[in-house]
Amino acid sequence: MAKSEYEKLLKRIEKNLNKNSKVADSRFELPPVDVMWEGQKTYLRNFAEFAKIMRRDPTKLLQYLSKEFAVPAERVGDSAMFIGKRDPDDFKRLLEIYVSDYIKCLACQSPDTRIEKEKRIHFLICEACGAKSTIKGKYA
């Protein structure tokens, strides 16, 4: 096979791989962070949307964000209020860490997981591949 034919085939495969990977990634996408500041308070206005998309307990998610920011936080309707001014990028970074630690399957990276508790230990159970792994941390 000539070198040019080989390179054409490689480019065709690469195009198909890029198309497929974008489809897989877009299925589970976090919404843009909607932040509003009021004095020395920061409101995450679409907090309830994050909990719904992640299929996790909003109370646990709020505890996680509050601990990571090291500030008091509380629910205000569908929003969450944090003491102090926080940048939207801080929320985005922490939510991405939460997804990797408490949502995505360690085996197949699927976001289709649930959390079960057995004898004081939390397990992340994948609904796609059936993998079961322990979760470190108390925000499961």
VENHUDA-V819649 format. One line per field, one symbol per residue. ss: DSSP state (2 for helix, 1 for strand, 0 for the rest). burial: b if it has 16 or more other ideal C-beta (glycine too) atoms within 10 Angstrom, else e. A space follows every 10 residues. Layout:
# VENHUDA-V819649
ss: ???
burial: ???
This chain:
# VENHUDA-V819649
ss: 0022222222 2222222222 2222220000 0000111100 1111002222 2222000222 2222222220 0011110011 1110000222 2222222222 2200000000 0011111100 1111110000 0111000000
burial: eeeeeeeeee eeeeeeeeee eeeeeeeeeb eebebeeeee bbbbbbbbeb bebbebebeb bbebbbeebe eebeeeeebb bbeeebeeeb beebbeebbe ebbbbeeeeb bbbebeeeee ebbbebeeee beeebeeebb
